[in-house]
Amino acid sequence: MAHTAPRTAVRSRRHEAHGAASPTGRAGRRHPLVATAMVLPLAALLLYAFGGFEAVATHASSVGVMLGR
């Protein structure tokens, strides 16, 4: 617990340096909806390419049978 202050100081210096390099002047993370919109097309492509829809349906069916439905 006593060593948390030095890490915080180093972390804040990194953020200051990163913010100066940002072209918009805004440092931080993306909004979760923007990140979701970026990853969904790739996720859908991977599901289609590797048969993910069938795998999910098979697993869901197995779980349903195991639960007695």
N, C-alpha and C positions, 0 to 999 in steps of 0.2 A: 504494500500500500504506500510505503514511503517513497517509492521510486516512480510514482505516476506523474509527478510534476515535471521532471526533465523530459519525459516522452511527450507531454502536452506541448511544451515549448518547442520541441523539434517539429512536431506535427504542425503547429501554427506557422512556423517558418516555411515549411513546405507548401502550405496552402497559400501563403502570401506570394511565394515565388511562382506558383502555378497560376494564380490569378493575374499576375503581371504579364504572363505569356499568352493569356487568352485574348483572342482578337476582339471579342465583344466586351471584354472587361468583366464578364460575369463568371465567377468560379462556382462550381457545384456539380450536382448530379442531374441527370435527366429526370423529367417527370415520369412516373411509372407508366402512364398511358402511352407516352411517346416510346418508351423502351418496349412495351408490349406490342405496339404497332410495328416496330422495327423487327421483332423476332417472330411474329406470327407467320409471315409468308415462308420463312425458312423452315419453321416447325411443320407447317402443312406440307411442304415439299418433302421433307424427310419422312413424315408419316406415310405419305403416298409412295415414296420410292422404296421404303423398306417394309411395306405391308403393315403399318402400324394400326390402321383401322381394324383389320382382321384380328390382330393380336389383342387389341383392347376388347373387342367383342367376345373373343374366345375366353379371355380372362374373366370378363364380367359374367359370362355364362357359367363358368366354373365356380365362381364365387356364389352365384345364385343357387346352383345345385347344392353346393356345400351348406348353404344356409337353409336349404329345404324349400326353395321357391321354384 
